[in-house]
């Protein structure tokens, strides 16, 4: 099967690190096999194909890879249990799964392919696979369909002389007819079609703050028009964070964020005071601040904030997590498609958190393992207090028994 024009464009690129974002059925597997053959044609090369799981690597690539190597009479030995092929020139091609990171350590590689890398943990690349290329000055090819603004988006957007990124739609891949594309439009919702067929980075289906849209909610800058600011705060030791906003009628504009590692409430107070001298400051902390004590004198975080001269607004108990999430989503875009929450582009951590925090698979429980929860929680405490969701309903008639 000959290479298509987009596939040739990727293969002929001489950059050390290449990132390919494509729609479904683009022909990524065939391209990957061609690339493995290209790099293993030299003697004594170590070439890996890595997908999110060992089983996935075997299902996607193994049979086709064997067929191609046998067809070209390159094979010296095939190991079915290890999913490896030793070639006649002593180069070795091996299929691996990123679900077992320890199995990826300790080998120097000349070339590695990370397929569907949007579903691979960033640590598998940065902490495990990237070092395997250092002594050999090896190359890497990243292939995937987009999946929200995650690890894949970071690598695709990277600006570096040694990196090159490509993006092709399904129809550009030449493997799927226009008629099938039109049928998919009728079968899929807009977001899924854009992601899977147009290779567009859109909010992932499991994203918590699904109403966040870069084109709508990110602004270049904001000129403060008063000496009153509102601060949402989340208490952690690593890190302690807050978001800073001004209210403009019904709009809320976030134009600053603070993140301090290995810190405490007193240090955060000092940082806020140094940035905002002369401001009237309203703080909306985690309600746990009523009990949490970080000072040597045993004062609660709430007391520390009040003693610093801040006007503290905290509920007597935690609002429901879904109420905080719904309040933020409602400010991002309400049922009338009106947005009233905006963020300056300098608040990079908050933007990344809104784009990337997801629910744990199969649940309505927010994932806190990725670290994207801190800024979102800080924002949520403030928004939920300032703009609580109203529940207006008619009480049911009492039941009377005669």
N, C-alpha and C positions, 0 to 999 in steps of 0.2 A: 504494500500500500504506500503510494508516494506521499511525501510531506506536503501539507498545504502551505500557502504563502505565509500565514501567521506563524505556523510551526517553524518554517525555515527562518523567519525573522528572529525567533528565540534562539534557535540552534546556532545561527551564524554570529550571534552576539558574543564578543570576546571578553565581556566583563567577568570578573571573578565570582560575583554573587548576582544571580538573576532571580527576579520575582515575577511569576506569571499568575495573574488573576483572570479567570475565564468563566464563561457560562458553562452549564452542564453539556455533556457530550461534545466537548471541544476536541477531544482526542489527546487528553493529558497523558494517559497511560502509554499510548503508542509513542508520544514524544519522549516520555521518560525512558522507555526502552532504547530508543535511538540514542539518547544522551548517554545512557550507561554503556552502550556499545562503543560510542565515540571515545569515551574516556578509558575504557578497558582495552582498547586496541593496542595500547602500549604495554610492554612487559611489566609484570610485578606490581600492578596497580591494585588498590583496595577501593572498591566502589560499593556504596550502600544505597539502598532504597528504604526510606523510613516513612511509614504512615502512622495514623493514630494508634493502631493496634496491630499485633502480630497476625491475628486472624484476618484483618483487613488487607494487610500486605499480601498474604497468601491468596486471598480471594480475588483481589484486583489485578495482581501483576504476575504471579508465579507461572501459571500455565503459558501465558503469552510470551514471557521472557524465555522460558525453556524452548518453546517452539522456534523463536527467532535465533537463539544461539545454536541450536541443533541444525537449523536450516543453513546457517553459514559455516557449519562444521568447525565451530570454535571450541567445542566442549571437550574437556579432558575428563571431568568428573562432576556428577550431580549428587548433592546431598539433600535428600528430601526432608530429613528431620531438622536440619539447620537452615533450610531454604537458601542454600548457597550453591554457586556454580564456579568450579575451577576451570579456567580456560587453558588452552594449549600453550599460551604464552605466560602461564603462571599468575595471571591476574585473577582476582576473585571478586565476584559479584554476590552480595548478600542482601537478603530482605529482612528487615527488622520492624519492631513495633515500638512506638514511643511510650506505650503504657508501662513498659518495664525499663525505666531510665538507667538502672544499674547495668543492664546488659549492653548499653551503648558506650560504656566507659572503656578507656585503656587502649584503644586502637587508633593508629594513625591512618587517616583516610586521604585519598587523592580526590575523591568526588563523592558528594552525598546529595540525594534528592529527598526533600521533605514534601510528600504528597498530602493534600488536604491539610496543610499546615495550620489553617485557621482553627482546627480542632486539636492541635498539639500544644501542650503547655510551653510557654516561652522559656521556662527553665531547661527544657530538653535541648533547646538550641543554644541558649546563652551559656549554660553551665556545663553541658555535656558534649554536644556535637561540635560547637564552634571550636573548642580547644583541640579537637582531633584533626583539624585542618591546619594548625599553626606550623608544625614542623615540616609538613609537606607542601605548604602554601597551596592547599587544596581548594577546590571550587565547590559551590553549592547552587542548587536550583530549587526554588520554592514554588510549588504549584498548589492552587486551591481555587475553589469558588469562594466568593466573599461571605463573611458571616458577621455582619455588624462591624462596629469600629473597634476591633480588637487587635491582637498581636499581628494578624495578617495586614491590617490597615497600616500599622506602624512601619512594617518592613516595606510595604508597597510605597509608602510616602517618603521613605528615607532618601535623603540627598547626600550622595557620597560618590566620589569618582570611581570607586570599585564596584558600585551597584548600578543595576539597570532594571527598570520595572516595565512590565507589559500588561495590557488589559484588552481582552477580546470578548465579544459576545458569542453566544451559541451560534448564531447565523454566520458570523465571521469565521467560525471554525470549519464550516463547510460540510459537517457531518449530518446536519438536520435540515430538513426542507423548510421553506417559508410557510408552507401549509401547516406543518406540525407546530411551528412557532405560533401561528394564528390560533390554532386549536388550544395551545397552552394558555394563551391570553384569556380564553373563555373559561378555562378550567381552574385557573389560579387567581388568588387575590393579587392586587397590584404590587404589594411589597414583596411577596414571594416571587412573582414573575420578574421583577426588577433585579432581585438578588440572584436567582438561579439561572435566568436566561440572558439578562442584560449585563451581568457581572457588575452590578452597581452596589456600592457600599450603602446599605440602609440599616436602620435599627433592626437588630436581630429579634425574631419573634418572641423570644423569652425575656426580652429586656424589660426592666421594671418601669423605667421612665420613658414609655413608648411615645409620648407626645413631644419629646425633645427633638428639635430639628435645627441643625446648624444654620441653615439658611434663614430661619425665622428668628431664632432666639439669641444668636451671637451678634454683638455689635462691636464696632471698632473701639470706641471709647465713650466715656460719659462725663459730662461736666456737672459736678455737684452744684445744686442750687440752694442748699441750706446747710446749716451746721448741725443737723440731726441725722444720725446714722443708726441702723439696726444691724445687730450681729447675732447670727445663729452659731451656737457653739456645741461641739461634741468633745466630751472628756475622754482622752486616752493618754497613756504614757507614750506610746509609739504608734502614731503621732497624736499630738493634740492639735485640733484644727478649728477654724472658724471661717465663716463667710460674712462679708460686709456689704450692706445694701443701703440704698435710699428709696423711700417710698415717694412715688409721683402719682398722686391721686390713687387710682386703683392699681397702678403698675408698681412692680418691684424690680429694681435694677441692681444686680450684683456686680460690683466693680472692684472688689479686692478679696483676696483670700490669704489666710495665714496658716502655716503648717510648721510646727516645732516638734522635733524628735527628742525623745528622752527628757521630757519636760514636765512641768506641773502648772497648776492654775496661776500661781503668782508670776511665773515667767510670762505666761500668756497675757496677763493683765498689764505687765510692764511693756510688752510689745505693742499692745493696743494703745496704751497711753502715749507711747513715743510717736506713733503714727497719727494719732487723732487728738492732739491737744486742742482744747477749746471747743470740742464737739459735745453735744448732748448725746449720750450713748445709751441705747436700749439693748439689752442682752437677753437672748432667748436660749437658755442652756438646756442640756439634758436634765429632766426632772430628778434624776438620781443625784444631782448636785445638792439636794436637800440633805442627803445622808453622807455623801462622799467627803472624806477629810484628807487633805493633802498637806496641810500646814503643820509645822511643829507644835503649834499651840492648840491643835485639835479643832480648829475652826473648819466648818464645812465650806465647800466650794461656793455655795450660794452666799454665805456670809462674806467670803473674800471678795466676791464680785460687788456686793452691796457696799462694803467698806471702801472699795476703790472708787465709789461715786457713780457706779453704773446703775441704771434703772433696770432691775431684773424682772423679767416676765417668764414665769415658769409654772406649769400646771402642778397641782398637788400630787398627781400620779401620771405615769406615762400614758399618752394617748395610744390608741391601737396603732400598730405598725401600718396597717392598711389605710388608716385615716391620714397618717402623715404622707404616705405615698399618693393617695388619691388627691390630697390637698395640693401637692406639688404638680401632679399631672393636670389638675384643673387649672392652675395658674399658667401652665405651659400652653394649654389650649382647652377651653371649656366647650360645652355642647354646642355653642353657637359659633365655634371656630374662632374665638377671640383669644389672643395670647396676651398675657399681662405679666409675664416674668421674662426678664432679659438679662444677659450675662456678657460682660466685656470679654474680648478674646484673650486678655491677659490672665484670666482665671482658668488656667489650663488644667489644674487638678480637678476642679469642679466639673468642667466640661467633660473630661475623660471619665469621671465617675458616673455622670448622668448617662453617658453613651454606653457604658460597659457593665454596670451592675445588673445581674440577672437573677432570676429565681432558681433555686436548686431544682434540678430536673425532676419533673413530675409532682412538684409541690408549689405552694404559694408562699414559701419561706424564702426571704432574700438571702442570697449567697454572701457571706461575710468573709470567706476565706481569701478572696482576691484582693481585699483591702480597699475596694471602691466604696464601701459603706460609710466611711467616716465623714467625708464632705457631704454626701447625700443626707446623712442623719442630721448634720448641723443645719443644712438648708431646711430640712423637714420640720425641725423643732420651731424654727422661726415662722415658716409659711403657715404651718398648722395653727399656731397661736394667733398670728395676725389675720389670717383669712380662713377661719375654720369652716368646714363643710356644714351647711345647715341641713338638718333633717326635719323637714316639715311634713307631718303626716297626721291624719285624723285618727284619734284613738278609737279603738273598736268599742262597740257597745258592750257593757257588762252582761254576762249571762245570768239570768234570774231563774231560780228553781221554785216553782209553786208547790 
